[in-house]
Amino acid sequence: MKLHGYFRSSASYRVRIALNLKGLSADHLTHHLRKGEQRDPAYLAINPQGLVPTLDDGGTILTQSLAIIEWLDETHPEPPLLPQDPLRRAKVRAFAMALACDTHPVQNLKVLARLRQLGLPEEQVTEWAAWANREGLAACETLIANEAGPFCFGAAPTIADLCLVPQLANARRFGVALEAFPRLLQAETAAKAVKAFADAAPDRQPDAE
């Protein structure tokens, strides 16, 4: 199994956590996003979006972090990353998508690069990213306000936690004050105490700068 990614990529971070939780090993292939290596023709041949991560399982190519994580969960079901109850599964997925689909892409490198191309000063670009994080995290704080902890949805990590921890790391990079999100911070603290999460952190990766 090979994982094409980048140490600071939130989407790659999610998949690294999932692999660790499942006890799966993978060769990690780095594509430096700030150098544009994700746009190399050889990589575009396997991921035409030019995004990371991409998982190569013996020639079977999977893209999009949430799709990869759900495939891993279906093919390696222990420990489960989604609840068995259909309603609970929908709630966990909704939380994960709020971050992976509606928050992270709006503040991602591609969008920020476009804002710079349009002439926005760096201060406004950073504020844009901070705003996107605050909006998404505020919604997620409400979504799990009444959920039992210590993780987002109970006593064990789910795909929600896999999305939350990298997004909080992003928010800190853009200077977002996180004190307004105590429930999210509770889940983060629980997750970071798990070795699978700790080992997946960007600063633990061999390509970390």
Secondary structure as UniProt FT lines:
FT   STRAND          2..5
FT   TURN            7..8
FT   HELIX           10..22
FT   STRAND          27..30
FT   HELIX           33..35
FT   HELIX           37..39
FT   HELIX           41..44
FT   TURN            45..46
FT   TURN            48..49
FT   STRAND          54..57
FT   TURN            58..59
FT   STRAND          60..63
FT   HELIX           65..75
FT   HELIX           86..100
FT   TURN            101..104
FT   HELIX           105..107
FT   HELIX           109..117
FT   TURN            118..119
FT   HELIX           122..143
FT   TURN            144..146
FT   TURN            152..153
FT   HELIX           159..173
FT   TURN            174..175
FT   TURN            179..180
FT   HELIX           182..192
FT   HELIX           195..200
FT   HELIX           202..204
FT   TURN            206..207
//
